[in-house]
Amino acid sequence: MASPLFRGTFTALITPFTENGIDENALRQLVDRQIQAGVEGLVPVGTTGESPTLTHEEQKRIFHIVVEEARGRVQVLAGTGSNCTAKTIEMTQAAKALSADGALIVCPYYNKPTPQGLLLHYRKIAEETQFPIVIYNIKGRTGINMNTDTLLQLAENPHIVGVKEASGDAEQIRDVLERVPEDFSVLSGDDGLTVDVLRGGGDGVISVASNILPQEVGDMVRAGLAGNFEEAERLNVYLAPLFRDLFLETNPIPVKTMAALIGLCKPLYRLPLCPPLPETEDQLNQCLQRYFN
């Protein structure tokens, strides 16, 4: 049986901005910092990268920079999803042409397709792009949940190779882990549930927290994948305050604030996202003191 294509810690990268656009130097430095810390992959232009406010040209430029800077040292799973099948195909083809390793494609939001619509959406993308696809299931963002039966039908397609499971439903996550093929990647979409996903046979995490502590999150995942759950749980407890505080306000406001506080980027957000409340920033700063003395 083949191994899952995507396994380990994949950082959902923030997008650093200048007042005029993408901070390309900061983005390259973020990529190198992640790779030096030992993560297995990078996810540019996801929710954490403020994808809804990026133009298509900016998205393509970010894909190019991340792939170029990674230089094949880690996998790049490009966030190409939207609620329009044709636009998703266009962006996925662009990621493929730029030599990404796969595409993370969110369930279509706002228009709320039926299960049959989800099947047709992902099958059409797979057919048109012939590119490894990881489905991103996050009901809290999209308004729809991909049920396990639909996911299993899609897993039959050779180009649909995994799922980022962020339904927040422990029973559904267990169901997915029990029923998907062994070579189908199941990646946690919630840092705080990662060890539970690994214990159930999952393959890793697409992490927000690893923007800040990539080595520690990576060590936690590697311990879990090796079956050393005592060490994985120790690191999970150590990282729990970070996991919690990263969601004091809407992601990615807290993680970008933390990144700015430790000098990784400027504290710039695109509307409708905005700087955190002063009390939130104070708590984020206090959280950082635990890890950066």
Buried (B, 14 or more C-beta within 10 A) or exposed (E): EEEBBBBBBBBBBBBBBEEEEBBBEBBBBBBBBBBEBBBBBBBBBBBBBBBEBBEEEBBBBBBBBBBEBBEEBBBBBBBBBBBEBEEBBBBBBBBBEBEBBBBBBBBBBEEEBEBEBBBEBBBBBBEBBEBBBBBBBBBEBBEBBBBBEBBBBBBEBEBBBBBBBBBBBEEBBBBBBEEBEEBBBBBBBBBBBBBBBBBBEBBBBBBBBBBBBBBBBBBBBBBBBEEEBEBBBBBBEBBEBBBBBBBBBEBBBBBBBBBBBEEBBBBBBEEEBEBBEEEBBEBBEEBBEEBEE
